[in-house]
Every structure is written in C-alpha cells, then in structure tokens.
Amino acid sequence: MRIAIHSIQGTRWQGMASKLICYTSLGQMTVLDHHIPLVSSITGPNVEVVSAEGKKEIIPVSSGFIEVRPESEVIVLTQ
C-alpha cells in the first residue's frame, strides 16, 4: 500500500509499505493492505511504518489524522 506522512514542515515519510501502526484515543491500530476506508484522529508517541522491504521506521508524532482510502492509500497528517 502507498503511505504518505506529512507535517507542516514537509513530508516525513513516503513510499510503499506492508503495514502502518498508529495510536488513537481508543488504542493501537494496525493498517494493512486493503484495509477498510476510515478517517480517525491519532495520538503520540509515534507512527510505525514497516516498508515493503521489511524495514521498520518509527516517526515521532504528537497528534494528527489518518485517512485510509479504498485504493490502498494511507495519508497521515501530523503536527
């Protein structure tokens, strides 16, 4: 799936990934390929991305929003 993580300062991560793990007010959420579409707020301390090659990237965030689109595209907007 395609993932893009953006902040006011610019793009923090962009590329193909096998999963994204983030935190919401209700707890941890894992987004996999072909996830149902959704929009949710996210909380810190981070967003974890596992790239298509299996490399784990941890991006610190304090808050933001996630949008999962039907065409296996995920957009994260953070502070």
C-alpha positions in Angstrom: 0.0 0.0 0.0 1.1 3.6 -0.6 1.7 5.6 2.6 2.5 9.3 2.9 3.1 11.0 6.3 3.1 14.8 6.1 3.7 17.6 8.7 3.7 21.3 8.5 7.5 21.1 8.0 7.1 18.7 5.0 6.9 15.1 4.0 8.2 12.9 6.8 7.9 9.5 5.1 6.5 8.4 1.7 6.6 5.0 -0.1 5.2 1.5 -0.3 4.7 -0.3 3.0 3.3 -3.6 4.3 1.7 -2.1 7.4 1.3 1.1 9.5 0.8 1.1 13.2 -0.5 4.2 15.0 -2.3 5.1 18.2 -5.8 6.6 18.5 -7.7 7.6 21.6 -9.1 4.1 21.7 -5.8 2.3 21.5 -3.4 0.9 18.9 -4.5 0.5 15.3 -2.7 -1.5 12.6 -3.5 -0.7 8.9 -2.7 -3.4 6.4 -3.2 -3.5 2.6 -6.9 -3.4 1.6 -8.0 -2.0 5.0 -11.5 -0.6 5.1 -11.6 3.1 4.4 -11.6 5.3 7.5 -10.7 8.7 8.9 -9.5 9.0 12.5 -7.5 11.2 14.8 -4.2 9.8 16.0 -2.2 10.4 19.2 1.5 10.0 20.0 4.1 8.9 20.7 4.8 7.7 17.2 3.7 6.1 13.9 5.5 2.9 12.9 5.8 2.0 9.3 7.1 -1.3 8.0 8.3 -0.8 4.4 7.6 -3.2 1.6 11.2 -4.5 2.1 10.5 -5.2 5.8 12.4 -2.2 7.2 10.8 -0.7 10.3 10.7 3.2 10.6 9.4 5.0 13.7 8.2 8.5 13.2 7.6 10.6 16.3 4.2 12.4 16.4 2.2 14.3 19.0 -1.2 14.2 17.2 -2.8 14.3 13.8 -5.2 12.5 11.5 -5.1 9.4 9.4 -7.1 8.7 6.2 -7.2 5.2 4.7 -8.5 5.4 1.2 -10.1 2.5 -0.8 -7.3 2.2 -3.3 -4.8 1.0 -0.6 -3.5 4.6 0.0 -2.9 6.0 3.5 -2.4 9.7 4.3 -1.2 10.8 7.7 -1.2 14.5 8.7 0.8 15.3 11.8 2.0 18.2 13.8 
